[in-house]
Structures are given as structure tokens and as C-alpha cells.
């Protein structure tokens, strides 16, 4: 439940990332794609993550990494 609350509290950050992705023709990447990629690859073994760490990861994630991840899980 707390992960769901965290996800929803980060929606403004996802909106910023989506705008940035739209500029680079990666507008087909969803908030959930970003969340799932980071949760399973970046945050899986992380401890004591702060909100600023999470926000930074969302903003800085490379769209190509997410696309590659989506291709592997489908």
C-alpha cells in the first residue's frame, strides 16, 4: 500500500519526465514503464532511498534503457 501511495505522490515527477521524453520521441513510455524498470533494476537492492534519490532516478533515467527493458519483459 505504501508503494502505491509513493507512486501516486510522484505523479508530478512522472509528468515532467513524460514531457522530456516527448521531446525525444519516446512518448510511448508510460509512468508504469518507468516505475517498473527502476523498481526491478535500480531500486531492487537499494536501502534507505530518499525521495530526492527517487526523483533524481526518474528524471535521469535513459529512455533507451526503459525501451530495452520493455522488450525483454514482453
KOLDO-952509 format. One record per residue: residue number from 1; residue in three letters; chain; x, y, z of N, C-alpha, C in turn. Coordinates in Angstrom, 3 decimals. Layout:
BEGIN
   num   residuo   cadena     n.east    n.north       n.up    ca.east   ca.north      ca.up     c.east    c.north       c.up
   NUM       ALA        A          X          Y          Z          X          Y          Z          X          Y          Z
...
REM end
This chain:
BEGIN
   num   residuo   cadena     n.east    n.north       n.up    ca.east   ca.north      ca.up     c.east    c.north       c.up
     1       UNK        A      0.823     -1.197      0.000      0.000      0.000      0.000      0.866      1.260      0.000
     2       UNK        A      1.941      1.251      0.748      2.804      2.425      0.803      3.502      2.666     -0.537
     3       UNK        A      3.803      1.582     -1.280      4.394      1.771     -2.613      3.408      2.451     -3.545
     4       UNK        A      2.150      2.076     -3.433      1.115      2.689     -4.256      0.976      4.178     -3.919
     5       UNK        A      1.012      4.498     -2.642      0.943      5.904     -2.212      2.153      6.679     -2.714
     6       UNK        A      3.328      6.064     -2.635      4.536      6.712     -3.130      4.429      6.967     -4.630
     7       UNK        A      3.976      5.961     -5.361      3.792      6.097     -6.810      2.895      7.294     -7.125
     8       UNK        A      1.758      7.377     -6.460      0.824      8.466     -6.730      1.381      9.826     -6.302
     9       UNK        A      2.170      9.854     -5.266      2.763     11.126     -4.844      3.833     11.600     -5.829
    10       UNK        A      4.346     10.669     -6.629      5.384     11.015     -7.611      4.821     11.344     -8.992
    11       UNK        A      3.523     11.356     -9.148      2.926     11.640    -10.462      3.412     12.956    -11.075
    12       UNK        A      3.580     14.030    -10.308      4.119     15.258    -10.932      5.524     15.058    -11.513
    13       UNK        A      6.328     14.237    -10.880      7.676     13.952    -11.391      7.577     13.140    -12.681
    14       UNK        A      6.683     12.159    -12.699      6.481     11.388    -13.917      5.999     12.286    -15.050
    15       UNK        A      5.154     13.248    -14.742      4.669     14.170    -15.773      5.807     14.978    -16.378
    16       UNK        A      6.736     15.410    -15.552      7.915     16.130    -16.057      8.725     15.207    -16.969
    17       UNK        A      8.965     13.984    -16.517      9.735     13.035    -17.326      9.035     12.744    -18.638
    18       UNK        A      7.708     12.595    -18.592      6.949     12.342    -19.822      7.106     13.496    -20.807
    19       UNK        A      7.106     14.731    -20.311      7.322     15.882    -21.203      8.717     15.828    -21.810
    20       UNK        A      9.699     15.478    -21.013     11.067     15.359    -21.520     11.176     14.238    -22.557
    21       UNK        A     10.505     13.138    -22.314     10.519     12.025    -23.264      9.803     12.386    -24.554
    22       UNK        A      8.753     13.182    -24.455      8.021     13.620    -25.639      8.891     14.422    -26.576
    23       UNK        A      9.818     15.158    -26.024     10.751     15.957    -26.824     11.663     15.040    -27.634
    24       UNK        A     11.972     13.868    -27.093     12.921     12.955    -27.736     12.233     11.783    -28.441
    25       UNK        A     10.969     11.912    -28.748     10.220     10.878    -29.478     10.061      9.559    -28.729
    26       UNK        A     10.087      9.594    -27.421      9.841      8.396    -26.616      8.532      8.557    -25.841
    27       UNK        A      7.559      9.160    -26.465      6.295      9.437    -25.782      5.486      8.171    -25.493
    28       UNK        A      5.895      7.023    -26.050      5.167      5.777    -25.794      5.558      5.122    -24.472
    29       UNK        A      6.515      5.686    -23.765      6.902      5.176    -22.455      5.923      5.710    -21.413
    30       UNK        A      5.383      4.821    -20.608      4.391      5.215    -19.605      5.041      5.403    -18.234
    31       UNK        A      4.284      6.010    -17.333      4.737      6.140    -15.944      5.036      4.768    -15.360
    32       UNK        A      4.174      3.815    -15.639      4.355      2.463    -15.109      5.613      1.805    -15.667
    33       UNK        A      5.935      2.083    -16.931      7.168      1.543    -17.512      8.385      2.054    -16.733
    34       UNK        A      8.386      3.331    -16.454      9.491      3.939    -15.709      9.561      3.337    -14.310
    35       UNK        A      8.420      3.280    -13.646      8.351      2.757    -12.275      8.838      1.306    -12.220
    36       UNK        A      8.319      0.462    -13.110      8.686     -0.954    -13.112     10.166     -1.149    -13.403
    37       UNK        A     10.697     -0.385    -14.362     12.119     -0.510    -14.682     12.973     -0.150    -13.474
    38       UNK        A     12.700      1.003    -12.883     13.514      1.438    -11.750     13.350      0.501    -10.554
    39       UNK        A     12.135      0.052    -10.293     11.889     -0.839     -9.156     12.620     -2.164     -9.308
    40       UNK        A     12.673     -2.692    -10.520     13.296     -4.002    -10.702     14.782     -3.933    -11.018
    41       UNK        A     15.281     -2.785    -11.440     16.689     -2.687    -11.814     17.519     -1.771    -10.924
    42       UNK        A     16.983     -0.655    -10.574     17.758      0.342     -9.824     17.505      0.262     -8.319
    43       UNK        A     16.250      0.083     -7.934     15.888      0.164     -6.520     15.784     -1.188     -5.831
    44       UNK        A     15.840     -2.268     -6.566     15.583     -3.596     -6.007     16.441     -3.895     -4.782
    45       UNK        A     17.690     -3.562     -4.844     18.590     -3.873     -3.729     19.052     -2.624     -2.986
    46       UNK        A     18.402     -1.507     -3.251     18.758     -0.254     -2.578     18.092     -0.184     -1.215
    47       UNK        A     18.766      0.462     -0.297     18.227      0.652      1.047     18.284      2.132      1.383
    48       UNK        A     17.338      2.565      2.185     17.304      3.946      2.667     17.237      4.975      1.541
    49       UNK        A     16.475      4.671      0.510     16.281      5.642     -0.570     15.500      6.838     -0.046
    50       UNK        A     15.927      8.006     -0.436     15.191      9.219     -0.091     14.304      9.607     -1.273
    51       UNK        A     13.359     10.466     -1.012     12.503     10.971     -2.092     13.359     11.650     -3.152
    52       UNK        A     14.367     12.386     -2.731     15.220     13.071     -3.715     15.984     12.061     -4.574
    53       UNK        A     16.394     10.926     -4.006     17.042      9.874     -4.798     16.078      9.335     -5.858
    54       UNK        A     14.864      9.086     -5.445     13.854      8.531     -6.348     13.524      9.517     -7.458
    55       UNK        A     13.310     10.772     -7.091     13.017     11.813     -8.083     14.174     11.931     -9.068
    56       UNK        A     15.386     11.952     -8.557     16.565     12.050     -9.406     16.635     10.871    -10.384
    57       UNK        A     16.376      9.674     -9.900     16.394      8.494    -10.768     15.347      8.590    -11.866
    58       UNK        A     14.158      9.041    -11.527     13.089      9.166    -12.522     13.486     10.168    -13.601
    59       UNK        A     13.988     11.303    -13.199     14.335     12.351    -14.168     15.521     11.946    -15.031
    60       UNK        A     16.494     11.269    -14.457     17.736     10.979    -15.183     17.754      9.660    -15.954
    61       UNK        A     16.756      8.803    -15.771     16.764      7.515    -16.447     16.774      7.698    -17.963
    62       UNK        A     17.587      6.917    -18.623     17.710      6.968    -20.080     16.552      6.191    -20.710
    63       UNK        A     15.871      6.827    -21.634     14.716      6.207    -22.279     15.084      4.901    -22.966
    64       UNK        A     16.280      4.801    -23.520     16.697      3.576    -24.217     16.760      2.393    -23.258
    65       UNK        A     17.137      2.638    -22.017     17.163      1.562    -21.025     15.759      1.025    -20.765
    66       UNK        A     14.796      1.933    -20.703     13.406      1.528    -20.475     12.878      0.754    -21.679
    67       UNK        A     13.168      1.212    -22.871     12.731      0.521    -24.092     13.320     -0.876    -24.136
    68       UNK        A     14.618     -1.016    -23.836     15.248     -2.337    -23.803     14.591     -3.236    -22.765
    69       UNK        A     14.295     -2.688    -21.598     13.630     -3.436    -20.526     12.246     -3.899    -20.983
    70       UNK        A     11.493     -3.011    -21.591     10.154     -3.378    -22.078     10.240     -4.510    -23.086
    71       UNK        A     11.251     -4.484    -23.943     11.435     -5.540    -24.926     11.756     -6.885    -24.298
    72       UNK        A     12.466     -6.869    -23.177     12.842     -8.118    -22.502     11.684     -8.732    -21.748
    73       UNK        A     10.769     -7.910    -21.215      9.679     -8.476    -20.398      8.439     -8.831    -21.209
    74       UNK        A      8.384     -8.430    -22.445      7.182     -8.720    -23.256      7.302    -10.019    -23.986
REM end
